[in-house]
């Protein structure tokens, strides 16, 4: 996905949900922090969003712009309308989002993207192979700092055992990166 496609997703999702603001929390939220993120971070053709002011309208997004929709077939990417409750996020994430808004690109609507460290911490909770690869690239490219990531991970609402595993993964990965 490219930054202009993210802007298109924001425009379309706001129109469908009758909202002017969205929360963006899937992997493509990285485009808020790094609009020119490396291609390896932009491989997903899906952007996860929730209507901010009218969350009940989020289901409309998935129905109109989701996977296998006409929008998806036409544009080559899709917008997954899903509750942000599906993500496990560090404490205070809502105060660190990165706004994506432009009078033309988003038609003045705003997508609030998870900040890169919060996104990475959330990906480590999910703990899928693709999420670990994503976070490794973020660390290698210097888009997230290991110390800040550990700080954010320490505030995740997960068990102490899971939190410890995440912290160990960060330290080991940084050793491997060198």
C-alpha angles and dihedrals in degrees: 000000000000129000092253089054090052089053089049090051090052092050094048097042092049091050094049094044094043088232133119097211135053138184112228114197112152124096092283089065082087087080089072091062097030113025089179095044116165114276091247088066094048100055095109117097091199131083118196114217143167125198104245104206097028104034091165088066092059090094088064089061093057092045095051104029104021134111114312092012124133086253090057093047092047100045105027094236135067142211117234111207105208137146116264085227085081088072126071106222137185120257113276096018092137091065093054103050119131115232120226110194135141133167090235108021096049097016089241093305118128132226113195106210123200110256112252098254092048090048091050093049090050091050090052090055090054087051098191117150092249090052093051090049090049092052092045089056091048089054095044092049092048093240089127130032116226094222093052090045090053090049091052092044089054089065097049114124094238135111119287088245093055091044090052091051091052092049091049090049091053093050094046092046091051090050089051091049089051 
